[in-house]
Structures are given as C-alpha cells and as structure tokens.
C-alpha cells in the first residue's frame, strides 16, 4: 500500500456540497413495485423463520428482482458520493418486526452486520429515552433530542431506517469528508498534515462496557489513491481526560476545530427529512453524519424511532493501518467474556426491534 504524502485536493463524486445535491434527487432511490413486493415477501419469510441474527447470511434469503438495485446502492457508497437514501417501503402497513426484517435482509446483501455494543446487539436504536442534553456527560447521543456534532460511526457502513419520524426537526445531516479536506487544504494548508496524526478517541463514552478507555486512529487515510475520512471532535476532546492520553498540540486542536467549523457553514451539509420507511445507507469513510435537534410526540409509541445497522463491507478498500474504529469492534459471532445467560444481546429480530428503554436515562 502507498500512502499519499502529496496533499492535493480530492476530486470526483466523493467531493460534493449539500447545496448542490439538495437541488437534485440523484441520491434518492425509489423502489419499484416489483422490488418492494420482493422485499416484503422475503422479509415475511425472514420474520417467520426467525433466524439467529449472528449467523444468518444473504445466501439464506436471496434477492432476485433487487439484485441490480443492490449493486447500484453498493456502487453509490464505494465509488460514488458515498451514500444513498432508499424510499418506498410501506412501513405504516408493517409491524416493526417486519420492517426490521426487511432492513436486516438488505443489510446482509450489502455487508456483514457488526456488534454495536458489548452486549452483542446487531440492531440498535435511535430513540429519545431521556431529557438529558449533550451538556450532560452521562448523556447517550442516540437517546436524546439534541443536535449532534458531525461524526463517523464504528463500521464500514452505517445505515438508518425510519420507523417513525419526530413531531418536528430531527433532520439527518451529511457532510462530505473530501469537501472538508479540500477546504482545509485551501484555507490552512499548514494544518492539513495534522489530519494524518494518530488521535485518541473516547471509547468509554461511546460504550460504557467498552474494554478500553480509548482507541487510536488518524482522521484521514489516503492510500493507493483512495481517500477516507473519520472524525468526531467530541470523542477526541473527551479522551483528553483519561490518564496516559497525550495532550493535543495547538495545531491538532486548531485542525479539529476547523473541521467542525466547516461542517456547519451554509451550503456544506445536506439535510434530509426522513419519511417512515426511508433507509439511509452511508459509507463511514465518505461522509460525516449528524442530526438536527428535534421535538418528540409525548406518547412513547409515537416517538422518533430509527433502527441502526453497522456493516463490514469487504470490497478491498485500502485503509491506513488502524484507521477508524472498525479494527476494534468485534464481529457479530463474538460474545462478552465471561459469557453468561443474562449478559447477551438480542439475537432474534422480533426482540431486536424493541429498544432498551432503560438506556440513557
């Protein structure tokens, strides 16, 4: 592998601006009737069969009609803009378990599901279980209503499925990592090399059961001509509180702050309002994601509720050693040690689509 040292701008579809994409629908894929029918039929079979989420494979639930679409979605992530929004499921007619089954089946065809916490859960939930705000150090970002800082997740692909939207707000926001990088090169080329430095990231705050306080990764990987970006200022800054973590230099602090500054400038981000059934599939190395603050309905059954999948997508993408959090997240067949009967994740879809409401309180 050859790591790029020439700090040249990144071109191609990966370097997009939100104000440009917002005027088009090229990033929205609307399912055909035939594609939707196949997904519903396969989803119902998946739900009735009730397979173990840790071991089920795409070959167990083949798709025929949707093959060209799946290939296009993968290409959108791997060599295109880095994401796609899929629309057209009739989730208002489905149970949450059927919606989750369809979502998981598509995930199997786009990668291999990953554990999302130390319990081993393969489907996680974005739902407000708390009135805390991000000012509270005990707040879980997935369980509050505040806006979030733009960040990367812990996988090759992160996907969200909207079961129910909020009463107002809660737009999903994406920013191109290549655009951020290009802007830093233009404004502060002296700071750009610091993006390749090894940073400590707060693992404990992301998962209270994490086996270590931090993990390390650079913010940019540029290997064999393939650009990848990984960021999240809050996790870098909070890691500074742990003993043994090297203090950030002033240049490192400045480049982290500049990343955040660029993400919130007008026209850089693309905001999308989820409709029930929408599925957003995002390559973590292509874009950062966030959400805006939202207002919920008072009834728990009407609250904003998204399902989340993390996927490994093994398509040979070259990455710098130790890049991202992918290297420290266990695969879906792993269990915690010691392995006890009451210390396990939800490994069947009907149970997995029910959020742990005590989390984040």
Secondary structure, DSSP 8 states (H G I E B T S, - for coil): --B--S-----STTS--HHHHTT--TTEEE--HHHHHHHHHHHHHHHHHT--TTT--GGGG--STTHHHHHHHHHHHHTSSSEEEEE---GGGS-HHHHHHHHHHHHHHHSEEB--STT--SSEEE-------TTSTT--GGGS-S----B--SSSEEEEEEEE--SEE--EEEEEHHHHHHHHHHH-HHHHGGGGS-EEEEHHHH-TT-SSSEEEE-SEEEETTEEEE---HHHHHHHTTSTT-----HHHHHHHHHHHHHHTSTTTSEEE---TT-EEEEETTTEEEEE--EE--SSGGGS-EEEEEEEE--S-----TT-SSGGGS-BTT---SS--TTS----SHHHHTS--TTTT-
